[in-house]
């Protein structure tokens, strides 16, 4: 039994190491994404364009739902996640236009 517990602890540690690496990848990827959306926001502000683009946002959500299905991820979760990101981007774009 102690060997089973020891092995389980090793497997758990390995999964947690992977989760930590993936969390770092997510954070850095979001940081890179927001650098681009900030550039888009500045461009929109310079040219007096609206902070949101509902047609593009709808396409992005549809695309992300498809990607989620391909990745065996709950599409509803992916949709909520992208909606959260989009709302943050729009909020940043609105700030830039003030």
ZATORVO-217987 format. One record per atom (N, C-alpha, C): x, y, z. Coordinates in steps of 0.001 Angstrom, whole numbers, padded with zeros to 6 digits, always signed. Example, Ala and Ser with C-alpha at 12.3 -4.5 7.8 and 13.67 -1.06 7.14 Angstrom:
% ZATORVO-217987
+013190-005690+007800
+012300-004500+007800
+013200-003300+007800
+012850-002250+007080
+013670-001060+007140
+012900+000030+007870
//
This chain:
% ZATORVO-217987
+000793-001209+000000
+000000+000000+000000
+000846+001290+000000
+001924+001337+000790
+002746+002559+000748
+003308+002846-000642
+003621+001786-001414
+004114+002002-002778
+003038+002648-003647
+001769+002226-003448
+000662+002821-004199
+000515+004298-003860
+000639+004629-002597
+000518+006023-002164
+001679+006837-002708
+002868+006260-002660
+004054+006941-003179
+003916+007184-004688
+003457+006167-005390
+003261+006303-006848
+002186+007346-007151
+001098+007317-006375
+000030+008305-006570
+000556+009724-006331
+001398+009884-005322
+001975+011204-005031
+002853+011675-006188
+003610+010748-006797
+004452+011102-007948
+003597+011528-009141
+002549+010773-009412
+001656+011094-010533
+000981+012440-010283
+000529+012648-009050
-000107+013922-008691
+000860+015082-008908
+002092+014922-008447
+003100+015976-008616
+003359+016250-010090
+003404+015198-010890
+003619+015372-012328
+002472+016146-012976
+001249+015800-012630
+000094+016530-013162
+000138+017991-012730
+000473+018216-011482
+000521+019603-010979
+001620+020403-011668
+002756+019767-011945
+003821+020456-012693
+003323+020851-014087
+002615+019944-014724
+002052+020243-016051
+001045+021375-015971
+000194+021348-014971
-000799+022406-014787
-000101+023745-014581
+000948+023768-013764
+001681+025022-013527
+002294+025565-014815
+002876+024673-015628
+003451+025114-016917
+002359+025662-017840
+001230+024955-017887
+000134+025399-018755
-000451+026720-018278
-000538+026918-016957
-001013+028199-016435
-000090+029331-016873
+001215+029090-016825
+002169+030111-017274
+001983+030406-018756
+001792+029360-019551
+001565+029550-020986
+000301+030377-021213
-000761+030071-020472
-002010+030831-020614
-001796+032306-020288
-001102+032587-019195
-000892+033976-018778
-000061+034732-019814
+001030+034126-020264
+001864+034805-021259
+001134+034963-022592
+000324+033977-022956
-000452+034064-024196
-001492+035174-024092
-002162+035259-022957
-003130+036350-022772
-002431+037703-022790
-001261+037774-022193
-000496+039024-022226
-000170+039438-023654
+000252+038487-024461
+000555+038770-025876
-000705+039189-026621
-001806+038499-026346
-003078+038824-027005
-003496+040254-026678
-003366+040628-025392
-003776+041967-024995
-002857+043045-025555
-001599+042736-025821
-000727+043702-026493
-001310+044044-027870
-001783+043024-028569
-002359+043250-029899
-003707+043968-029808
-004528+043590-028844
-005824+044268-028742
-005651+045717-028299
-004611+046010-027516
-004347+047409-027161
-003944+048201-028404
-003140+047596-029263
-002749+048264-030512
-003981+048517-031376
-004875+047529-031434
-006129+047705-032186
-006937+048842-031568
-007003+048878-030245
-007757+049939-029564
-007199+051321-029866
-005871+051447-029853
-005267+052751-030179
-005584+053148-031617
-005516+052194-032528
-005835+052460-033936
-007292+052899-034086
-008184+052202-033401
-009605+052565-033457
-009825+053966-032898
-009149+054283-031798
-009303+055614-031200
-008778+056698-032135
-007656+056441-032792
-007066+057416-033714
-007974+057694-034899
-008726+056696-035310
-009565+056826-036504
-011051+056895-036175
-011336+057153-034892
-012710+057321-034424
-013606+056145-034840
-013085+054936-034694
-013853+053723-034992
-014512+053225-033702
-015619+052540-033799
-016294+052062-032584
-015422+051061-031819
-015523+051057-030490
-014682+050164-029682
-015029+048682-029853
-016236+048386-030306
-016592+046977-030490
-016994+046718-031941
-016869+045462-032322
-017236+045015-033664
-018068+043743-033493
-019390+043909-033282
-020239+042748-032969
-020162+041614-033992
-020007+041932-035271
-019932+040879-036287
-018656+040052-036100
-017532+040718-035883
-016273+039987-035644
-016358+039191-034357
-016919+039782-033322
-017027+039088-032040
-017852+037809-032189
-018932+037882-032945
-019777+036699-033169
-018996+035631-033930
-018210+036049-034932
-017397+035091-035681
-016341+034447-034779
-015756+035256-033925
-014729+034736-033020
-015322+033718-032044
-016498+034008-031536
-017146+033078-030609
-017478+031780-031323
-017993+031881-032525
-018305+030684-033308
-017030+029876-033562
-015964+030552-033916
-014686+029890-034173
-014161+029214-032911
-014243+029909-031788
-013739+029346-030547
-014567+028135-030111
-015868+028183-030341
-016704+027029-030015
-016269+025820-030850
-015979+026034-032122
-015516+024945-032984
-014178+024417-032484
-013243+025325-032163
-011935+024909-031653
-012087+024129-030353
-012996+024578-029499
-013217+023886-028227
-013674+022454-028468
-014590+022289-029393
-015052+020929-029711
-013893+020080-030212
-013054+020650-031068
-011897+019930-031596
-010928+019548-030472
-010836+020392-029458
-009903+020166-028352
-010532+019374-027209
-011758+018922-027422
-012485+018175-026390
-012666+019008-025123
-012996+020285-025337
-013268+021230-024254
-014724+021652-024366
-015372+021848-023257
-016769+022256-023250
-016930+023571-024026
-017659+023564-025147
-017823+024782-025953
-018482+025922-025174
-019358+025589-024252
-020017+026635-023453
-018998+027338-022553
-018090+026573-021992
-017019+027166-021190
-016158+028077-022061
-015785+027589-023249
-014952+028378-024159
-015660+029673-024545
-016959+029596-024773
-017744+030779-025138
-017742+031796-023989
-017943+031324-022777
-017921+032224-021609
-016549+032865-021454
-015517+032068-021661
-014151+032564-021545
-013885+033664-022569
-014245+033418-023828
-014018+034431-024859
-014888+035663-024625
-016117+035478-024192
-016970+036630-023890
-016342+037500-022805
-015736+036868-021811
-015056+037625-020756
-013892+038420-021344
-013094+037781-022175
-011952+038464-022789
-012434+039615-023672
-013451+039367-024477
-013980+040413-025364
-014476+041598-024554
-015167+041340-023456
-015678+042454-022648
-014534+043273-022063
-013438+042611-021676
-012267+043336-021177
-011624+044169-022292
-011517+043608-023472
-010930+044325-024603
-011769+045561-024925
-013083+045407-024978
-013961+046544-025273
-013817+047616-024202
-013742+047188-022949
-013567+048151-021846
-012275+048936-022039
-011207+048254-022418
-009939+048943-022684
-010049+049889-023874
-010733+049452-024919
-010910+050299-026107
-011722+051548-025755
-012745+051382-024943
-013567+052535-024537
-012726+053531-023736
-011839+053049-022881
-010948+053937-022105
-010060+054746-023039
-009556+054084-024094
-008657+054769-025031
-009372+055864-025810
-010674+055768-025950
-011422+056754-026740
-011851+057964-025910
-011576+057940-024644
-011965+059084-023784
-010953+060188-023844
//
